[in-house]
């Protein structure tokens, strides 16, 4: 079963990813504008009308702003928990064809199995996902302030991981645009992950199956792709050689799609 995965865009202004298998075409969040989602899907030869469903992690605008243009006609199911549904429908003033799940449960979307779990972020009921596609597992951790032991356990077998790497602490401290109250929110255990805290937590995985690591939700002002990439490589391999594909997701264009076979392959281990 061929599997294709790409991040359509990721950053504080919008987050959206695309996953395709033989039977299923799935968006994970819809935080870009409806126009941009359509344009970036078109560059993959796809259209929103062919989507099987949309997974939503939480109700913040940078994860749902394009939902109304893409799914408000009710033809595309939206998968979310009850609190997220209420917040999004109140925000947008419309109803969606929501398939409600309880946080912590698993459910099917086409030929995919989706595991949901709670994450620490300042939303009503934010979730992370592990999507099972054949022998591959794709983990989604885009917004969280710290990585709990439960989360580490949930992502231990993933082969692809999208991970919040929002800021560099020193750049955030020096940033003149953000008041101290906003900086406190970002620093907090229900805010976002810094490059270093995310990399250190990931290094605790030990034995794993990880092949691709996407660094997501980078701050435009308080991080850089080069700094994020360098920090992760340094923590995951003290010798300075990356043991896996570390890809920094961009806000203004989609990442190069990765293609995975369903057969499990031998993969390198994190240091």
N, C-alpha and C positions, 0 to 999 in steps of 0.2 A: 504493500500500500504506500504510494508516494505521499510525502507530507511536505508542505511548503509553509514557511513562516517568515513574516516581515513586520517590522515596526513602521507604520505609516508616518509617525511623528511622535516625539516625546520631549516634554519640557514643561515648564510652569504654565505655558500658554495653551497646552493641549497634548493629550495622550491617546493613542489609538494603535492597535496591533491587528494583524490579519493572520488567520490560521486556516489552512485548507488541507483536506484529505480527499480521498476518492469520492466520498459521499457528502462531505460537510464543508461549508464555507462560513467562517465565524469571525466577527469582529470582537475584540476584547477592549472595551471602552470605546466611546465615540466623542472624544474631547476636542477634536479638530472641528472646524466649521463643516457644515454639510457639503459645501462646495469643494473644500480641500479633500474630504474623505472620498468624494466621487472622483476627483482628479487623480488622486494617488492610487485608488483602486484601478482606474483606467490604465495607469502605467503598468499594471500587472495583467491587463487584459480582462478585468473584472468590472462588474457593476453592482451597486447596492441591491438592486432588485433580485440578484441571485443569491443573496445571503441566506443562510439557514437560521441564523440568530445572532444576537449581540449580548455578550456578557458585560455586566456593569460591576465595577469594584466598589464604587461609592458615589455620592451625589454631587461632589464638587464640580464646578463648571468646567474645569480643565479635563474632566473625564466624561462629561455628558452634553456639552454645548451643541454638538452636531446631531444629537439623537432625534430632535424634533424634525429636522429635514429628512433624516434617513428612515425613521421608523414610525412616525406619527400616523401614517395611514393604516397601521395595524397589520400590514402584510408581513412584517419581520418581527418574530418574537423577541422580547427583551427578557433576559434572565437576570433576576436580582432578588434581594431579600425584601421583606415587607417594609422596613423603615426606609430603604433606599427608594422603593417605588413611590411611597407617599411623598418624599421630599422632591423627587424629580418631577412627578406629575403636578405638584403644587407650583414648582418653579416654572414649568413650561406651560401650565394652564391647559393641559390636554391629557388624555389617557393613552396608554400603550397596551399592546397585547403582552402583558407581563406574565411570565412563568415564574411563580414565586417559589423560592427554596428557603429553607431554614439554614442559617449560618452554621457550618459544621457538617452539613449533609453532602451527599453525592447525588448526581443526577446525570441523565443522558441528553446529549444533543447530537442527533444523527448517529454517526458511528464513534462518537467521542464520549468518554466518561469524564465528568468534571467533579473534582473534589473542592469544596469551599472550606475556608477556615478564617477565623477572626484575626485581624491585625491591629496593632496599636496606632491609631491615627485619629485626628480630631474631626471625625465625621460621625454620622448617627450609628451606623453599623457596617464599618468598612470590612472588606474581605480580601483575602488572597485566593488564588486558584492554583491547582495543579490539574492540567488537562492531559488525559491519557489518550494517546493516539497510537494504537498498536503497541510496539515495544518502547516508543518514545514517550517521555513525560515533559510537559512544558510548564514551568512554574512562573507565576505572575506575582511580583512583589513590587508594585510601583510607588506606593505611598505608605510609609510607616516610620515611626520614630525610633524603634529598636527591634531587634530580632530576638524573639523569645525562643526558649528551648522547644516549645511546641512547633513553632515555625520551622526551626532547623530539622526537626523530625519529619515534618511534612515535605520538605524539599530535598531530603537526603537522596532520593532516587531519580531526581530530575535529570534530563539530558540537555535541556535548554532552560535558562533562567533569565527572566527580565527583573532587574534589581534596581531599586531606588539608590541613586548616587547623587544626591541633590546638591551638596555644597562642600566647599573647603572651609573649615572653621575660621581660619585667619582672614580669608577673603570676606566671609560673612561678617566677621567682627568689624572690619574696616569699611564695610559698605555704607556709603552716605545716604543712600536712597531709602533704606528701611529703618523705621523707628525701632527703639529697643523692644517694644512690645511684640513686634513682628519677629524680630530676631529670637526672642525668648520662645515664641511659638515654634519656630523652625528648629531650634536647639532641643526642644523638649522631647520627652519620651513618647509623645503622641504627635510629633511633628514629622521631620524627615531625617534620613540617614546622611551623614557625612561620608565622603569617600573612605576615610580611614575606618570609621566604625562599621561600615558595610563590609569592607574588605576583611577586617579582623573577624567579624562574625562568620563570614563565609569560609574563612580558613579553618574554622572549628568543625566543618563538615567531616573532615577526615576522609575515609574511603567513600568514593562517590562515582557517579556515572556522567558527570557534567562534560558536555562537549562545547557548548556555546553559552557565553555569558554576555548579555546585553546590559550595558550601564544606561539607566533611564532617568528621566525627570531632572536632568542637569539644569541648575540655575544659570541663566544667561549672564548674571552679574557676579555670582559668587562661586563660580566653578569654571573650568575649561575642559574640553575633551582630552587634551594632552595631560593635564594634571590628574584627572580621574583615571585615565588609562595607566599612567605611571604608578599611581598609588596602589591600584589593584595588582599589577604585575609584581611590584615590590613585596607586597604582603603574601601573595599566593605562591611566589617562588623566590626565595631569598637569593638564589643565584642570578636572578634578573632575567630568566628565560620563561616566557609565559607557557604554562602547561596546558592551556586550552585557548580557544578563540575568544578573545575579549573584544567586544564591539561596542563602540559608543553610539547610542541612538541620537539622531539629530532632530531638531525641532522643525526645520523647514523642508525636509525631504525624507522619503522613506529609506530605510536601510536596504542594502542588497539582500534579496530574499535568500534564505537558506533552504536547502532541500535535504530531507532526511528519508532514508529507507526504513521500512518497518522492522527489518532484521536487526537485532541488537549487535553492535560491534564492540570490539575491544577499545576502550577509551583511556586517555591518560588521567592520572589522579592529581588532585590539588596537592601542593606541597604543604 
